[in-house]
């Protein structure tokens, strides 16, 4: 399943007060407060970064916030118009991938028709945001978890780069650990999982980070049994 978990989609540095507030509401799963905030905004007064975060927020509400498809449609419309206006801004392409990924999460069969568009916008996001961890992370997830044209080697390279750019993102460790499990390197997976457990829970991502650590704790017993080097 593509993006079977809820993952953080925002940079941790140089964010505006509005972007941080959106991050906090998503990371703490406060759907109604997030919805009210989005309704209060004048999109014409936002920076490009903030506009991209708003697109992602609408899609997040569709993904886990109990909102209908109209929220995904709103996110898609905003992403499409933003890309037309600013085709070289990495985060609009990234936001489009988030929107498409959430749709695939709801219906895996959509991967067949949407994967080409996902790959296109991932390529553009990586091209225009080469030093941003987010597109590297999401591209790594794509090549690991999407059954259409998977590539473990490419996924590993992308995820390691994402971790280099943002070592505090716990879900990168989760996905990278799963990758090493698939490769049969259970000791490496265990090492990755244990590293993640040492990371602090970030206040703005409290629920998401706790979910990531809980998933790791569920995987460690089996991975420990299969690590024969200890």
C-alpha positions in Angstrom: 0.0 0.0 0.0 1.4 3.4 -0.9 1.7 5.6 2.1 -0.1 3.2 4.4 0.9 5.3 7.3 0.3 8.9 8.0 3.6 10.6 7.4 4.8 14.2 8.1 5.0 16.3 5.0 6.6 19.5 6.2 10.1 20.8 6.5 11.4 21.3 10.1 13.3 24.5 9.4 12.5 28.0 8.2 8.8 27.7 8.4 6.4 30.5 9.0 4.1 30.7 12.0 1.2 29.6 9.8 3.1 26.6 8.4 4.1 25.6 11.9 0.5 25.8 13.1 -0.6 23.6 10.2 2.1 21.2 11.0 1.1 21.1 14.7 -2.5 20.5 13.9 -1.7 17.7 11.5 0.9 16.1 13.8 -1.5 16.1 16.7 -4.5 15.0 14.6 -6.7 18.0 15.4 -8.9 17.8 12.3 -11.6 20.3 13.3 -9.2 23.0 14.3 -7.3 22.5 11.1 -10.5 22.7 9.1 -11.4 25.9 10.8 -8.0 27.4 10.1 -8.1 26.5 6.4 -11.5 28.1 6.1 -10.2 31.4 7.6 -7.3 31.8 5.1 -7.0 34.1 2.2 -4.9 32.1 -0.3 -3.9 35.2 -2.2 -2.0 36.5 0.8 0.0 33.3 1.4 3.6 32.6 0.5 4.3 29.8 -1.9 5.5 27.6 1.0 2.3 28.3 2.9 0.1 27.7 -0.1 1.8 24.3 -0.6 1.2 23.5 3.1 -2.5 24.4 2.7 -2.8 22.0 -0.2 -1.2 19.2 1.9 -3.5 20.1 4.8 -6.7 19.7 2.7 -5.4 16.3 1.5 -4.6 15.2 5.1 -8.1 16.0 6.2 -9.4 13.7 3.4 -6.8 11.0 4.4 -7.4 10.8 8.2 -9.6 13.8 9.2 -13.0 12.3 8.3 -13.6 14.7 5.5 -15.1 13.8 2.1 -13.6 13.6 -1.3 -14.3 17.3 -1.9 -11.3 18.0 0.3 -9.1 15.9 -2.0 -10.6 17.6 -5.0 -9.9 21.0 -3.5 -6.3 20.0 -2.8 -5.9 18.7 -6.4 -7.3 21.8 -7.9 -5.0 24.1 -5.8 -2.0 21.9 -6.6 -2.7 21.9 -10.3 -3.2 25.6 -10.6 -0.2 26.3 -8.4 2.0 24.1 -10.6 0.8 25.9 -13.7 1.7 29.3 -12.2 5.0 28.2 -10.6 6.3 25.0 -12.4 9.8 25.3 -10.8 8.7 25.3 -7.2 9.5 21.9 -5.7 6.8 21.9 -3.0 3.9 22.2 -5.4 5.0 19.1 -7.2 5.5 17.4 -3.8 2.1 18.5 -2.6 0.5 17.0 -5.8 2.2 13.7 -5.0 0.8 13.8 -1.5 -2.7 14.4 -2.9 -2.4 11.5 -5.3 -0.8 9.2 -2.7 -3.7 9.8 -0.3 -6.1 8.8 -3.1 -4.1 5.6 -3.7 -4.2 4.9 0.1 -8.0 5.0 0.0 -8.1 2.8 -3.1 -5.0 0.8 -4.1 -6.4 0.1 -7.6 -5.9 3.8 -8.4 -2.1 3.1 -8.4 -2.5 1.6 -11.9 -3.8 4.9 -13.4 -2.0 7.4 -11.1 1.5 6.0 -10.8 2.7 7.8 -14.0 1.6 11.1 -12.6 3.1 10.3 -9.2 6.4 9.5 -10.8 6.4 12.6 -12.9 5.8 15.0 -10.0 8.3 13.1 -7.8 10.9 13.6 -10.4 10.1 17.3 -10.6 10.1 17.7 -6.8 13.5 16.1 -6.6 14.8 18.2 -9.5 13.7 21.5 -8.0 14.2 20.5 -4.3 17.4 18.4 -4.4 18.3 19.3 -0.8 14.8 18.8 0.7 14.2 15.6 2.6 10.5 15.3 1.9 10.6 14.3 -1.8 13.5 11.9 -1.1 11.4 10.3 1.6 8.3 10.1 -0.4 10.1 8.7 -3.5 11.7 6.1 -1.3 8.3 5.0 0.0 7.1 4.8 -3.6 9.9 2.6 -4.8 9.6 0.3 -1.7 5.8 0.0 -1.3 4.2 0.5 -4.7 3.9 -2.9 -6.4 4.2 -1.3 -9.8 7.9 -1.1 -10.8 9.5 -1.4 -7.3 13.2 -0.8 -6.9 14.7 -1.6 -3.5 18.2 -0.2 -4.5 16.7 3.1 -5.6 14.5 3.2 -2.5 17.4 2.7 -0.2 19.4 5.5 -1.8 16.5 7.9 -1.5 15.7 7.0 2.1 19.3 7.3 3.2 19.5 10.7 1.6 16.3 11.7 3.3 17.8 10.6 6.6 20.9 12.5 5.9 18.9 15.7 5.3 16.5 15.2 8.2 17.8 12.7 10.8 15.0 13.5 13.2 12.2 12.2 11.0 11.2 8.9 12.8 9.1 7.5 9.9 12.1 7.5 7.7 13.6 4.9 10.1 10.4 2.9 10.0 10.4 2.7 6.2 14.2 2.1 6.0 13.9 -0.7 8.5 11.1 -2.3 6.5 13.3 -2.1 3.4 16.2 -4.0 5.2 13.6 -6.6 6.3 12.6 -7.1 2.7 16.3 -7.5 1.8 16.7 -10.1 4.6 19.2 -7.9 6.5 17.4 -8.2 9.8 20.4 -7.0 11.9 20.6 -3.8 9.9 16.8 -3.4 10.3 17.2 -3.9 14.0 20.0 -1.3 14.2 17.8 1.2 12.3 14.8 0.6 14.6 16.9 1.0 17.8 18.3 4.2 16.5 14.8 5.6 15.9 13.7 4.7 19.5 16.4 6.9 20.8 15.0 10.0 19.0 12.8 12.4 21.0 9.1 12.8 20.3 8.6 16.2 18.7 5.8 18.3 20.2 4.5 19.4 16.7 4.4 15.7 15.6 3.4 14.1 18.9 0.8 11.6 17.6 2.7 10.8 14.4 6.0 10.2 16.2 4.3 8.1 18.8 2.6 6.0 16.1 6.0 5.5 14.4 7.7 4.3 17.6 4.7 2.0 18.4 5.1 0.4 15.0 8.8 -0.1 15.6 8.1 -1.7 19.0 5.7 -4.1 17.3 8.4 -5.1 14.7 11.4 -5.4 16.9 10.6 -8.8 18.6 10.4 -10.7 15.2 13.3 -8.8 13.7 15.4 -9.6 16.8 14.7 -13.3 16.5 15.8 -13.2 12.8 19.0 -11.3 13.5 21.6 -14.0 13.8 24.7 -11.9 14.2 24.1 -10.9 17.8 
